[in-house]
Amino acid sequence: MFTSNKPIKDWSDRHVWIIGASEGIGLALGQALKLQQARLSVSARNENRLKDEFSGKARILPMDVSSTENVAHVMDLLIQEGTVPDTVFWLPAVYHPGGVLSLDPEATLKRLNINLVSAFNLFPRIVRYWTKHPLTNKQYHWSWFSSLAAYRGLPNASDYGASRSAISHLAQSSHLELKRYNIDVSLISPGFVNTRLTQKNEFKMPLLMSPERAAQLTIKGLKSGKFETHFPKRLSILFKFLNIIPIDLYLKIMRLLK
């Protein structure tokens, strides 16, 4: 079995920072890792929600990822204190279902800013710090959350799917670049998870799972050392197959399914 990262089997010596921890998979992941004795920092825009869920359990760092100034302030604080985490989960995402003809340019740009552009507010700051402060007993680890929607174009998901594809590409590129600096990069590609995002869908979602199950599968995937963790397998394997067939055949299949 091919592995690309050092397996994470023990979280008790990890300082984990979850970006997007106020609900959904991020919240469930924080709760699960706390049970595994990880030292935890959590961020989201909703400070009250973070306090409700993590008060006394984690360091709460309210942060608007779309604000360069806010992100820089939080990062500067961590550097000054010497408390920069060694493991980061990046989960920020917003979603609005709808076809291309119904896209509102201003709203779409705001979603893309959160889903993609905001990643570049924090990621370069973290990895630059990591490269200047190497670890000797373990690897740094950055984990990107994408989606099975990143594999190929899907109807009514143009801006969301595009942003997820870009995150997946960023994960691959950064993995290749940062490996020599003792920095591991992984990619998490979930299917349908019961969150505020998927609750907007009006269609039946196959193999819908709970955030708690998604969190457990994420932890299991990182324990294996694989670059990508994708789930649920019955759906993700189908998506991977659709990703390798000729594009004209894929488009024809998708048109017939509409």
C-alpha positions in Angstrom: 0.0 0.0 0.0 1.4 3.4 -1.0 1.7 6.0 1.7 2.7 9.7 1.2 2.7 11.0 4.8 3.9 9.8 8.2 0.9 8.1 9.9 -0.6 10.0 12.8 -1.3 7.3 15.4 -0.9 9.4 18.6 -2.6 12.8 19.0 -1.5 13.4 22.6 1.7 15.1 21.4 -0.1 17.2 18.8 -1.2 20.8 18.9 -4.1 20.8 16.5 -5.7 24.0 15.1 -9.1 23.5 13.5 -10.2 26.3 11.2 -13.9 26.1 10.8 -14.7 24.4 14.1 -18.0 26.0 15.0 -20.2 23.3 13.4 -20.4 20.3 11.0 -17.3 18.2 10.5 -15.0 20.8 12.1 -17.0 20.7 15.3 -17.1 16.9 15.3 -13.4 16.6 14.6 -12.6 18.9 17.5 -14.6 16.8 19.8 -13.1 13.6 18.6 -9.5 14.8 18.8 -10.1 16.2 22.3 -11.0 12.7 23.4 -7.7 11.5 21.9 -5.8 14.0 24.1 -4.8 16.5 21.4 -4.0 20.0 22.5 -6.6 21.9 20.7 -7.1 25.4 19.2 -10.3 26.3 17.4 -11.3 29.1 15.0 -14.4 30.3 13.2 -16.2 33.6 12.8 -18.9 32.6 15.4 -17.1 33.2 18.7 -20.2 32.4 20.8 -20.7 29.1 19.1 -17.0 28.2 19.7 -17.4 29.1 23.4 -20.6 27.0 23.7 -18.8 24.0 22.3 -15.2 24.3 23.4 -15.1 26.5 26.5 -12.6 24.9 28.9 -11.6 22.3 26.3 -9.7 24.3 23.7 -8.1 27.6 23.0 -10.7 29.8 21.2 -9.3 32.0 18.5 -12.2 33.8 16.7 -11.1 34.5 13.2 -12.6 35.6 9.9 -10.6 33.8 7.3 -11.6 36.2 4.6 -10.0 39.1 6.5 -6.3 39.4 5.8 -5.9 41.8 8.7 -7.7 39.4 11.1 -5.7 36.4 10.0 -2.4 38.3 10.3 -3.3 39.4 13.8 -4.1 35.9 15.0 -0.9 34.5 13.4 1.2 37.3 14.9 -0.2 36.5 18.3 0.6 32.8 18.0 4.2 33.6 16.9 4.7 36.1 19.7 3.5 33.5 22.2 5.4 30.6 20.7 2.2 28.7 20.4 1.9 28.1 16.6 0.2 24.7 16.2 2.0 21.8 14.5 -1.2 20.4 12.8 -3.9 22.4 11.0 -7.2 21.3 9.5 -8.7 23.7 7.0 -12.5 23.4 6.6 -14.0 26.8 5.7 -16.6 26.5 3.0 -20.0 28.0 2.0 -22.4 26.7 -0.6 -25.5 27.8 -2.4 -27.1 25.4 -4.9 -28.1 26.7 -8.2 -27.4 26.7 -11.9 -25.0 28.9 -13.9 -27.8 31.1 -15.2 -28.9 31.9 -11.6 -25.5 33.0 -10.3 -25.3 36.4 -8.7 -21.8 37.7 -9.4 -21.4 39.5 -6.1 -22.6 36.6 -4.0 -20.5 34.2 -6.0 -17.3 36.2 -5.5 -18.0 36.3 -1.7 -18.4 32.5 -1.7 -15.2 32.0 -3.7 -13.4 34.4 -1.4 -14.2 32.1 1.6 -13.9 28.8 -0.2 -10.6 29.4 -1.9 -9.0 32.9 -1.7 -9.0 32.9 2.1 -6.8 29.8 2.2 -4.0 32.0 1.0 -4.4 34.3 3.9 -3.2 31.7 6.4 -1.5 28.9 4.6 1.7 30.7 3.4 2.1 32.3 6.9 1.9 28.9 8.6 4.3 27.0 6.3 6.8 29.8 6.2 6.9 29.7 10.0 7.1 25.9 10.0 10.1 25.8 7.6 12.0 28.2 9.8 11.2 26.2 13.0 11.8 22.5 12.0 10.7 19.7 14.2 12.9 16.8 15.0 10.5 14.2 16.5 7.6 14.5 14.1 6.3 16.1 10.9 4.2 19.2 10.7 0.9 18.4 9.1 -1.7 20.5 7.1 -4.9 18.8 6.1 -7.2 20.4 3.4 -10.9 19.5 3.3 -12.2 19.4 -0.2 -15.1 17.3 -1.6 -16.0 14.5 -4.0 -17.5 17.4 -6.0 -13.9 18.3 -6.9 -13.4 15.3 -9.2 -15.4 16.4 -12.2 -18.0 19.0 -13.1 -21.4 18.6 -11.6 -24.6 20.4 -12.5 -25.8 23.2 -10.2 -22.5 23.3 -8.3 -20.3 25.5 -10.5 -18.7 27.9 -8.0 -18.6 25.4 -5.2 -17.2 22.6 -7.3 -14.6 24.9 -8.9 -13.4 26.0 -5.4 -13.2 22.4 -4.2 -11.2 21.4 -7.3 -8.8 24.3 -6.7 -8.3 23.2 -3.1 -7.6 19.7 -4.2 -5.0 21.0 -6.7 -3.5 23.2 -4.0 -3.2 20.2 -1.7 -1.3 18.2 -4.3 1.0 21.1 -5.3 1.8 22.0 -1.7 2.4 18.3 -0.8 5.0 18.1 -3.5 6.7 21.3 -2.6 6.8 21.0 1.2 7.8 17.3 1.7 11.5 18.2 1.8 10.8 20.6 4.7 9.4 17.8 6.9 5.9 19.1 6.3 3.1 16.6 5.4 0.1 17.7 3.5 -3.1 15.6 3.2 -6.4 15.9 1.4 -9.9 14.9 2.8 -12.6 14.4 0.2 -16.0 13.7 1.8 -19.2 12.8 0.0 -22.5 14.0 1.5 -22.3 14.9 5.2 -25.3 16.2 7.1 -24.3 19.8 7.7 -25.8 23.3 7.1 -24.4 23.1 3.6 -26.0 19.9 2.5 -29.3 20.8 4.2 -29.8 23.3 1.4 -30.0 20.5 -1.2 -33.5 19.6 -2.4 -32.4 16.3 -4.0 -31.9 13.0 -2.3 -28.3 12.6 -1.2 -26.9 9.1 -1.4 -25.1 7.6 1.5 -25.5 10.8 3.7 -23.5 10.5 6.8 -23.2 12.3 10.1 -20.4 14.8 10.9 -19.2 12.5 13.7 -18.8 9.6 11.2 -16.9 11.9 8.8 -14.6 13.0 11.6 -13.8 9.4 12.6 -13.1 8.4 9.0 -10.8 11.5 8.7 -8.8 10.4 11.8 -8.6 6.9 10.4 -7.3 8.1 7.1 -4.5 10.2 8.7 -3.6 7.1 10.7 -3.0 5.2 7.5 -0.5 7.8 6.1 -2.4 8.2 2.8 -2.3 11.5 1.0 -6.1 11.4 0.3 -8.8 10.2 2.6 -12.1 9.8 0.6 -15.4 8.6 1.9 -17.9 7.0 1.8 -16.1 4.4 -0.2 -19.1 3.2 -2.2 -19.6 6.7 -3.5 -16.0 7.9 -3.7 -14.9 4.9 -5.8 -17.7 5.6 -8.2 -16.6 9.3 -8.4 -13.0 8.2 -9.0 -14.1 5.9 -11.8 -16.0 8.7 -13.4 -12.9 10.8 -13.1 -10.8 8.5 -15.3 -13.2 7.8 -18.1 -13.0 10.0 -21.2 -14.5 13.4 -20.6 -16.9 13.1 -23.6 -18.3 9.9 -22.3 -18.6 11.4 -18.8 -20.5 14.4 -20.1 -22.8 12.2 -22.1 -23.6 10.0 -19.1 -24.3 13.1 -17.0 -26.6 14.5 -19.6 -28.6 11.3 -19.7 -29.0 11.3 -15.9 -30.5 14.8 -15.8 
